[in-house]
Amino acid sequence: MTAKQVQISDIGKVITGKTPSTKNPEYFGTKIPFLTPSDISESKHVHKTERSLSESGMKLLSNIILPPNSIAVSCIGSDMGKTVFIKENMITNQQFNSIIPNSDIIDPEFLYYFFKSKRSFLRNLGAGGSAQPIVKKSLFEEITLLLFSLESQRQIGKILSKLDTKIQNLQNQNRILEQTAQAIFQSWFVDFDGVTEWDDSELGKIPKGWKPKKLGDFISVEKGLSYKGKFLSTSGIPLVNLGNIEKNGGFIGEKIKHYTGEFKTKHVISSGDIVIANTDITQDRLVLGSPALIPPLDSKEIIFTHHIFAVRNNSGFRKYFLYYLLKTQNYHQHVTSYAMGTTVLAIPKEAVLDFQFGLPNDDLINKFDKISSDIHESLFQNNSAIHTLTKTRDTLLPKLMSGEIRV
C-alpha cells in the first residue's frame, strides 16, 4: 500500500465559516442549517442544528455553503477538533475550517476519519502562544496527511464507517426504547388515559385513590464534589459532571471525566442511581433540573461534581417511576422557577424536594417499573455493545491512518 505525504490544501478547498450579524434577525430562518460546535456530539453526522439561516442569510454567505461530503472541523477553543461529515448543504460559523474534498484525489469518508484521529494533534497545534486556542485557515491548510491510493482510502473508510453505522443503529434503538417508556409514563401518569373516576385535591383533579405527595416525602438529594482541576486525568475514578446530562434528561457517556484527588463517601454514587443537574451554563434552562440514570460503568466507585445532585432514595421508592417523573413538563416548569443567577443558573435542593405530584397505587407503579426495567436492560446491553464497537473503532483508527494495518 503505497502512500505519499500531502497538505490539506492539495486535496480540496478550505473554507472558514462566518456568522451573519445577529442584529439582523431576517438572516435567520429555516432555509439552510447553520452549524456551531454545540451541535456536534460524537456522532458522525449532525441531523439537526439549533439554528438555521433564512433565504437572505444564505444569499449573504453563498460563497461558503458546504455541499454534501464536505468535512467540517472546529478549530477554536474548548471544542477544538470536533469533526462532522456534512450530509446536506450547510453553513458553519467562524469556529470551523471546512474542506470541500476533491473526490478525484481523496475519499471524503477517509478524510473524515483522518480528522477524527487528529483531535489531540489539533489541540496541541492550536495551543501555541494564544489565550484562545485556534488553528487559523493558513495553518489548517498546511496540515499533512498520508495519502494512500484512492481504492485503499475507500476500503479504510468503509471499515470504519461500518463500525460507525452499527453504533448509530444501536443509538437509534436506544432513543426509541427511551421514547417508548416515556410515552407509557405520559399516558398513565400525566394524561390519565382511561381514567373515569376522580378525586379533588390540592393539585386539582387526580384519579380516584391517588394521593398528593412531595418528592421530599420519599427522597433526599446531595450535592457533589467541588473538585480541583489539577486532579482531572485521563484515568482514575469516573467523575460524573454536568456534561454527562442531556437536555431534558438522559446520560451522555462520552463526557465522563476522571479524577485522582480526594473525595468523601457522600460523593460516591453507583450504577443505577439517579442524578440531577443543579446548574446550567446556558439560558435555555433545558439542562437545569434534568435527570440522568447512571449506566453500568467499568469502575467499582463513581463520584459526581458539585454541579449535580445525587438522589438518595431511602424509602424504596420505585426508581423508574421517579426517573420519568423527573422528565415531565410539570416537574421541569416547577424546578426551573427556582433558578437563581444571571450568567450561570442554579437551583437549591428545595426546587426538587418541594415538587408535588399525584401518587398512584402500588400495583400501577410496580407494573410501570417492570416494563421500564426491561426496557432499560435492553438500553444497557446496547450501551455495552456501543462501548465495545467504539473501542474497536478507536483502536483501528490510528493504525489504519498510519498504514500500520494494511488493507
C-alpha positions as CSV (number, residue, x, y, z in Angstrom):
1,M,0.0,0.0,0.0
2,T,2.0,3.0,-1.3
3,A,1.3,6.4,0.1
4,K,2.6,10.0,-0.1
5,Q,2.6,13.0,2.2
6,V,0.3,15.8,1.1
7,Q,-1.1,19.0,2.6
8,I,-4.8,19.7,3.2
9,S,-4.6,22.5,0.6
10,D,-3.5,19.8,-2.0
11,I,-6.7,17.7,-1.6
12,G,-9.5,20.2,-1.6
13,K,-10.8,23.7,-1.0
14,V,-10.7,25.0,2.6
15,I,-13.4,27.4,3.8
16,T,-13.7,29.2,7.1
17,G,-17.2,29.8,8.3
18,K,-18.9,33.0,9.3
19,T,-21.9,34.2,11.4
20,P,-24.2,36.8,9.9
21,S,-25.0,39.8,12.0
22,T,-27.4,38.9,14.8
23,K,-28.6,42.5,14.7
24,N,-30.4,41.5,11.5
25,P,-32.9,38.7,12.5
26,E,-34.0,38.4,8.9
27,Y,-30.8,36.5,8.3
28,F,-32.1,33.6,10.4
29,G,-34.9,31.3,9.5
30,T,-35.4,27.7,8.2
31,K,-33.7,27.7,4.7
32,I,-30.3,26.1,5.5
33,P,-28.8,24.6,8.6
34,F,-26.3,26.8,10.5
35,L,-23.7,24.6,12.2
36,T,-22.0,25.5,15.5
37,P,-19.7,23.3,17.7
38,S,-22.5,22.8,20.2
39,D,-24.5,21.0,17.5
40,I,-21.8,18.2,17.3
41,S,-21.7,15.1,19.5
42,E,-19.5,12.1,19.0
43,S,-21.8,11.1,16.1
44,K,-20.5,11.2,12.5
45,H,-23.4,13.3,11.2
46,V,-25.4,16.2,12.5
47,H,-29.1,15.6,11.9
48,K,-30.4,18.9,13.3
49,T,-28.8,22.2,14.2
50,E,-30.2,24.6,16.8
51,R,-30.3,27.4,14.3
52,S,-30.8,27.8,10.6
53,L,-30.4,30.7,8.2
54,S,-33.1,32.3,6.0
55,E,-33.0,32.8,2.2
56,S,-31.4,36.2,2.7
57,G,-28.9,34.8,5.2
58,M,-28.0,32.0,2.8
59,K,-27.5,34.5,-0.1
60,L,-25.3,36.7,2.1
61,L,-23.0,33.7,2.8
62,S,-23.5,31.9,-0.5
63,N,-19.7,31.7,-1.1
64,I,-19.2,29.5,2.0
65,I,-22.0,27.0,1.6
66,L,-20.7,23.5,2.2
67,P,-22.1,20.8,-0.2
68,P,-22.7,17.2,0.9
69,N,-19.5,15.2,1.5
70,S,-17.6,18.2,3.0
71,I,-15.8,17.8,6.3
72,A,-16.2,20.5,9.0
73,V,-13.6,20.7,11.8
74,S,-14.0,23.0,14.8
75,C,-10.7,25.0,15.2
76,I,-11.3,27.4,18.1
77,G,-11.5,27.0,21.8
78,S,-12.5,24.0,24.0
79,D,-14.4,22.4,21.1
80,M,-11.2,22.2,19.1
81,G,-11.1,19.1,16.8
82,K,-14.8,18.3,16.8
83,T,-15.4,16.9,13.3
84,V,-18.6,16.2,11.3
85,F,-19.3,14.7,7.9
86,I,-21.7,17.0,6.1
87,K,-24.7,15.2,4.6
88,E,-26.7,18.2,3.2
89,N,-25.9,21.8,2.2
90,M,-24.8,23.6,5.3
91,I,-23.1,26.8,6.5
92,T,-20.9,26.9,9.6
93,N,-19.9,29.7,12.0
94,Q,-16.4,31.1,12.2
95,Q,-15.2,28.4,14.6
96,F,-14.9,25.9,11.7
97,N,-12.4,25.3,9.0
98,S,-14.0,23.0,6.4
99,I,-12.8,21.1,3.4
100,I,-14.7,20.5,0.2
101,P,-12.6,17.5,-0.9
102,N,-11.5,16.8,-4.5
103,S,-13.1,13.4,-4.9
104,D,-10.6,12.5,-7.7
105,I,-7.8,12.6,-5.1
106,I,-9.3,11.8,-1.7
107,D,-12.3,9.8,-0.4
108,P,-14.5,12.0,1.8
109,E,-15.0,9.2,4.3
110,F,-11.3,8.7,4.6
111,L,-10.8,12.4,5.2
112,Y,-13.4,12.5,7.9
113,Y,-11.6,9.6,9.8
114,F,-8.3,11.3,9.3
115,F,-9.5,14.3,11.3
116,K,-11.2,12.1,13.8
117,S,-7.8,10.6,14.6
118,K,-6.2,14.1,14.9
119,R,-8.2,15.8,17.7
120,S,-5.3,15.8,20.2
121,F,-2.9,17.0,17.4
122,L,-5.2,19.9,16.6
123,R,-5.5,20.9,20.2
124,N,-1.7,21.0,20.5
125,L,-1.4,22.8,17.2
126,G,-3.8,25.5,18.3
127,A,-2.3,26.0,21.8
128,G,0.8,27.8,20.7
129,G,1.0,31.2,22.4
130,S,-2.7,32.2,22.3
131,A,-5.0,32.6,25.2
132,Q,-7.8,31.2,23.0
133,P,-6.6,28.1,21.2
134,I,-7.0,28.5,17.5
135,V,-5.9,26.9,14.2
136,K,-6.3,29.6,11.6
137,K,-7.1,28.7,8.0
138,S,-3.4,29.2,6.8
139,L,-2.2,26.8,9.4
140,F,-5.0,24.3,8.8
141,E,-4.2,24.2,5.1
142,E,-0.6,23.1,5.9
143,I,-1.6,20.1,8.0
144,T,-0.2,17.0,6.3
145,L,-1.7,13.5,5.9
146,L,-0.6,10.2,4.5
147,L,-2.4,9.8,1.2
148,F,-2.9,6.2,0.1
149,S,-4.4,5.1,-3.2
150,L,-8.0,6.1,-3.7
151,E,-9.0,2.4,-3.5
152,S,-7.2,1.9,-0.2
153,Q,-8.8,5.1,1.1
154,R,-12.2,3.8,0.2
155,Q,-11.6,0.5,1.9
156,I,-10.4,2.2,5.1
157,G,-13.4,4.5,5.0
158,K,-15.8,1.5,4.6
159,I,-14.2,-0.4,7.5
160,L,-14.6,2.5,9.9
161,S,-17.9,3.6,8.5
162,K,-19.4,0.1,9.1
163,L,-18.5,0.3,12.7
164,D,-20.0,3.8,13.0
165,T,-23.2,2.6,11.3
166,K,-23.6,-0.2,13.9
167,I,-23.0,2.3,16.7
168,Q,-25.6,4.7,15.2
169,N,-28.2,1.9,14.8
170,L,-27.8,1.0,18.4
171,Q,-28.1,4.6,19.5
172,N,-31.3,4.9,17.4
173,Q,-32.7,1.8,19.1
174,N,-31.9,3.4,22.5
175,R,-33.8,6.5,21.5
176,I,-36.8,4.5,20.5
177,L,-36.7,2.5,23.7
178,E,-36.4,5.6,25.9
179,Q,-39.3,7.3,24.0
180,T,-41.5,4.2,24.5
181,A,-41.0,4.2,28.3
182,Q,-41.7,8.0,28.4
183,A,-44.8,7.6,26.2
184,I,-46.2,5.0,28.6
185,F,-45.5,7.2,31.6
186,Q,-47.2,10.2,29.9
187,S,-50.3,8.1,29.1
188,W,-50.7,6.5,32.6
189,F,-49.5,9.2,35.0
190,V,-49.9,12.5,33.2
191,D,-52.7,12.3,30.6
192,F,-54.6,9.7,32.8
193,D,-55.8,7.8,29.7
194,G,-58.8,5.6,30.6
195,V,-59.5,7.1,34.0
196,T,-63.2,7.7,34.7
197,E,-63.3,8.3,38.4
198,W,-61.7,11.3,40.1
199,D,-60.9,12.9,43.4
200,D,-60.4,16.6,44.1
201,S,-57.1,17.5,45.6
202,E,-54.7,20.5,46.1
203,L,-53.2,19.5,42.8
204,G,-56.6,19.7,41.1
205,K,-58.5,16.6,39.9
206,I,-56.5,13.4,40.2
207,P,-57.5,9.7,39.6
208,K,-59.6,8.3,42.4
209,G,-57.4,6.8,45.2
210,W,-54.3,8.7,44.2
211,K,-52.6,10.8,46.9
212,P,-50.9,14.2,46.6
213,K,-47.3,13.9,47.7
214,K,-44.0,15.8,47.6
215,L,-40.8,14.3,46.3
216,G,-39.2,15.2,49.7
217,D,-41.5,12.6,51.3
218,F,-39.5,9.9,49.6
219,I,-36.0,11.1,48.7
220,S,-33.2,13.4,49.7
221,V,-30.6,15.0,47.4
222,E,-26.9,15.5,48.0
223,K,-24.5,17.9,46.3
224,G,-21.4,16.5,44.8
225,L,-17.6,17.2,45.0
226,S,-16.2,20.7,44.5
227,Y,-13.3,19.3,42.6
228,K,-9.9,20.7,41.7
229,G,-9.0,20.9,38.1
230,K,-5.4,19.8,38.7
231,F,-6.7,16.3,39.7
232,L,-8.6,15.8,36.4
233,S,-7.0,13.0,34.4
234,T,-7.4,10.6,31.5
235,S,-7.5,7.8,34.1
236,G,-8.7,7.5,37.7
237,I,-12.2,7.3,39.2
238,P,-15.1,8.2,36.8
239,L,-16.4,11.7,37.6
240,V,-19.9,12.4,36.5
241,N,-20.3,16.0,35.6
242,L,-22.7,18.5,34.1
243,G,-21.6,17.5,30.6
244,N,-23.0,14.0,31.2
245,I,-26.6,15.2,31.4
246,E,-28.6,15.6,28.3
247,K,-31.1,18.5,27.8
248,N,-34.5,17.3,29.1
249,G,-32.8,14.2,30.7
250,G,-30.6,11.3,29.8
251,F,-26.9,10.3,30.2
252,I,-24.1,11.2,27.8
253,G,-21.4,8.6,28.3
254,E,-18.6,10.1,26.3
255,K,-18.4,13.2,28.5
256,I,-17.2,11.2,31.6
257,K,-14.1,12.8,33.3
258,H,-11.7,11.0,35.6
259,Y,-10.4,12.2,38.9
260,T,-7.3,11.4,41.1
261,G,-7.9,13.7,44.0
262,E,-9.5,13.1,47.4
263,F,-13.3,12.8,48.0
264,K,-15.7,11.7,50.7
265,T,-18.1,8.8,50.9
266,K,-21.0,11.2,50.3
267,H,-19.6,12.0,46.9
268,V,-19.9,8.4,45.8
269,I,-22.7,7.1,43.5
270,S,-23.4,3.7,41.9
271,S,-24.6,2.4,38.5
272,G,-28.4,2.7,38.5
273,D,-28.5,5.8,40.7
274,I,-30.3,8.9,39.5
275,V,-28.6,12.3,39.4
276,I,-30.0,15.8,38.7
277,A,-28.3,18.8,37.1
278,N,-28.4,21.7,39.6
279,T,-26.6,24.1,37.3
280,D,-27.0,25.4,33.8
281,I,-24.4,27.5,32.0
282,T,-26.9,28.4,29.2
283,Q,-30.1,30.5,29.4
284,D,-32.3,27.9,27.8
285,R,-32.8,26.0,31.1
286,L,-33.1,22.7,29.4
287,V,-30.3,21.0,31.4
288,L,-31.3,22.7,34.7
289,G,-33.1,20.1,36.9
290,S,-32.8,17.4,34.2
291,P,-32.2,13.8,35.5
292,A,-29.9,11.0,34.3
293,L,-29.6,7.4,35.2
294,I,-26.1,6.2,35.8
295,P,-25.4,3.3,33.5
296,P,-23.1,0.3,34.3
297,L,-19.5,1.6,34.2
298,D,-16.2,-0.2,34.4
299,S,-15.5,1.0,37.9
300,K,-16.4,0.0,41.5
301,E,-16.5,3.7,42.5
302,I,-18.1,6.6,40.7
303,I,-18.1,10.2,42.0
304,F,-20.0,13.3,41.0
305,T,-19.4,17.1,40.9
306,H,-21.0,19.9,42.8
307,H,-23.0,20.9,39.7
308,I,-25.1,17.8,40.3
309,F,-27.4,16.4,42.9
310,A,-27.4,12.7,43.7
311,V,-30.8,11.3,44.6
312,R,-30.7,9.3,47.8
313,N,-33.7,7.0,47.7
314,N,-34.1,5.8,51.3
315,S,-37.8,4.8,51.1
316,G,-37.8,2.1,48.4
317,F,-39.5,4.5,46.0
318,R,-39.6,2.9,42.6
319,K,-36.6,4.1,40.5
320,Y,-38.1,4.2,37.0
321,F,-41.3,5.9,38.2
322,L,-39.2,8.5,39.8
323,Y,-36.9,8.9,36.8
324,Y,-39.7,9.5,34.3
325,L,-41.5,11.8,36.8
326,L,-38.4,13.9,36.8
327,K,-38.7,14.1,33.0
328,T,-42.2,15.6,32.9
329,Q,-43.0,19.1,31.8
330,N,-44.7,19.9,35.1
331,Y,-41.6,19.0,37.1
332,H,-39.3,21.0,34.7
333,Q,-41.5,24.1,35.0
334,H,-41.6,23.8,38.7
335,V,-37.8,23.3,39.2
336,T,-36.7,26.0,36.8
337,S,-38.9,28.5,38.6
338,Y,-36.4,28.3,41.4
339,A,-33.4,29.2,39.1
340,M,-31.0,31.8,40.5
341,G,-28.2,33.6,38.8
342,T,-27.6,35.8,35.8
343,T,-25.0,34.0,33.5
344,V,-24.9,30.7,35.4
345,L,-28.2,29.4,36.6
346,A,-28.5,27.2,39.8
347,I,-31.3,25.6,41.8
348,P,-31.4,24.8,45.5
349,K,-32.3,21.3,46.9
350,E,-35.8,22.6,47.7
351,A,-36.5,23.0,44.0
352,V,-36.5,19.2,43.7
353,L,-37.9,18.2,47.1
354,D,-40.9,20.6,47.1
355,F,-42.3,19.3,43.8
356,Q,-45.8,17.9,44.2
357,F,-47.3,15.1,42.2
358,G,-50.2,12.5,42.4
359,L,-49.0,9.2,43.8
360,P,-50.8,6.2,42.1
361,N,-51.5,2.9,43.8
362,D,-48.6,0.4,44.2
363,D,-49.9,-2.0,41.6
364,L,-49.7,0.6,38.8
365,I,-46.3,1.9,39.8
366,N,-44.9,-1.7,40.0
367,K,-46.4,-2.5,36.6
368,F,-44.7,0.5,35.1
369,D,-41.4,-0.2,36.9
370,K,-41.3,-3.7,35.5
371,I,-41.9,-2.5,31.9
372,S,-39.3,0.2,32.3
373,S,-36.8,-2.2,33.9
374,D,-37.0,-4.5,30.9
375,I,-36.6,-1.5,28.5
376,H,-33.5,-0.2,30.4
377,E,-31.9,-3.7,30.5
378,S,-32.0,-3.5,26.7
379,L,-30.6,0.0,26.8
380,F,-27.7,-1.1,29.0
381,Q,-27.0,-4.1,26.7
382,N,-26.9,-1.8,23.7
383,N,-24.7,0.7,25.6
384,S,-22.3,-2.2,26.3
385,A,-22.2,-3.1,22.6
386,I,-21.7,0.6,21.7
387,H,-18.8,0.8,24.1
388,T,-17.1,-2.3,22.6
389,L,-17.6,-1.1,19.0
390,T,-16.3,2.4,19.9
391,K,-13.2,1.0,21.5
392,T,-12.6,-1.2,18.4
393,R,-13.0,1.8,16.1
394,D,-10.8,4.0,18.1
395,T,-8.1,1.3,18.2
396,L,-8.2,0.7,14.5
397,L,-8.4,4.4,13.5
398,P,-4.8,5.5,14.1
399,K,-3.4,2.2,12.8
400,L,-5.3,2.3,9.6
401,M,-4.4,6.0,9.1
402,S,-0.7,5.4,9.6
403,G,-0.6,2.4,7.4
404,E,0.4,0.1,10.4
405,I,-2.6,-2.0,9.4
406,R,-2.8,-2.5,5.6
407,V,-6.0,-3.1,3.6
